[in-house]
Amino acid sequence: MDFLDLAKERFSVRDFSTKEIENEKLNKILLAGKFAPTACNKQPQRIYVLKSEVAISKIRAITKMVFNAPIVLLVCINLEEVWKNPLEEGYDTREMDASIVGTHMMLEAWNVGISSVWIRYFDARKISEEFNLPTNIKPIFLLPIGYKSNQSNPSSSHNDKKSLNEIVEYL
């Protein structure tokens, strides 16, 4: 599939079927995250695959926004490995790197027939506590993944895109 077609077709799914994701497809999604570019190639991402009944129960107790997905990818950053900009005190690339990794995984998921939705509606401290994450590992977002249900459709605003003239300016 042409990349632009894939990007236009993909939408956030908020209603997943119970069909299990094949290991081969899950592995491709995770490899897309592995090969995503990060600042100075530091690769600070840590991806936790929440798949067991215990893990899924824990995440559903923290946020209702996993929409019964059979797998939830918990995307975190190792703060000891993020690039810090020496020209701007206090700036690091934690969210940028995680977002690039997440976008790669989200698009590869769609490419192999798996749906997803990007979630940041949770208390990161609760996730850290519940999953006993080390203090240097910070949750950035959740990526629930699975096969979309037959009732799943794009939101009504999915195709409401600004024109290029509204978002691009040539200098």
N, C-alpha and C positions, 0 to 999 in steps of 0.2 A: 504494500500500500504506500502511496505517496505520502511523505511526511505531513504536508499541509492538509491533505485529506484526513489523515489520522487526527491531527490537532483540531480540525473543525468538527469531526464526528464525536470525539470523546466528550463525555459529560460526567458530572458528579452523580454517583448512584447512591441513593439513600434507602434502597430496598433490595436486599440480597436474597438469593435462593439458598437452599441448604446444600446444594451440590458442592462436593469437596473439590478443592483445587488440586490438580495433578502436580506431583513433585517437580516434574520437568518444567512446567510453567512457572511455579514458584521460584525455582532456581534461576530461570531466565530473568525474572523480575529483580531478584537479589543481585544478579550479575550486572544488570543495568545500573544499580546503585553503586556497585563496586567500581565500575568504569566511568562514573560521572566525574567531571573535573571538580577539583577543590583548590582553594588558594594555595599556591606553592606546592601542590600535590601532597599536602599534609595528610589527607584522608582521615579527618577526625571523626567521621561518622561511625556510629555504633547502631546497628539495626537489630532490634529484638523481635523475633517472630512469635507473637502471642497466638498460640494454636491449641494448646491443651485446654481441657475443660476448666482446670483451675485458673490458668492465665486469662482465659476469656471471661470467666466469672468475675475475676478481680477487676478487669478493665471495664466491664459493664456496670460494676458497682461504683466506679469512679465517674463515668460519663455515659449518658444514654446515646451519645452521638456515634456509636459504632454500628448502628442499624442492623444488628444481628449478622454482621459479616462473619464468616467462618474463621478468618484469619485477620489479625490486626498487626500491622507493622508499626512498632514503636521506634521512631527515628530520634536518636539522641546524638549528642556531640560530646566528645572527650575534650574538656576545657584545657587539658594539658597539651593538646595537639593542634588547636586552632591557630591560624595565622593572626598575629597582632600587628597592626599597622604602626610602624615606628614614627610615622609623621603625624599621627592623630591619637593622642593618649586616650585609652579606654575603648578604642574601636578594635573589634575582632570580627572574624568572618563566620562565627558559629551559625547564625541563621541563614546566611547566604549559602554556605556550603551544604547545610542540611536541605535547603530548598532546591538546590541543583540536584542533589541526590534523589530527593523525593520526586521531582519532576521527571527525571529519567525513569524511575521505577513506575510511576503512574502511567507514563506513555508506553513503556514496554508492556505493562499489564494490559492496557487496551489493545495493543498490537497482538497479544496472544489470546485475546478474548476474555480477559478478566477485567472487571470493573473496580473502581475505587472512589474514594471521597477523602479529601484532605481535611483533617480536623485539628483545631487548636482550642476546642471548648473543653478544657479540663484544668485542674490544678496540678501543675508539674510536681509540686512537693508531695502530693498524695501518691502520684505514680512512683516517684523515687522511693518513698517509704514502702509502698505495697510490694514493689518488685525488688527491694533491697539493692538499689543501684548505688554504686560508689559515689562519693561526693563530687568527684571530677566528671561524672557522667550526667549530663543535663538533658531531659526530654525536651524536644522541640515541637514535634507534632505526631499525630497518629495517621496512619494510612490504612483504614479498613479496606480489605480486598475480598473479592469473591465474584461469583457469577451473578449478574443482575437478575432480579425476578421478572416475571412476565409483566408485572404492573409498573416496572421502573421506567420512567421517562425523564427527559431533561426538564429542568425547572422552566417556568414560563419566561424567565429572563435570559435563558441560555444563549439565544441568538441575538440578544440586544448588545451589539458591539459598536463602539464608537468608530467613526471613520478614521482613516489614517491621518487625515488633516488635523483631527482633534488630539491625536496622541503623538504625532511626529512633527518635529520642527527642524528644518535644515538651517544650519548656521554657517 
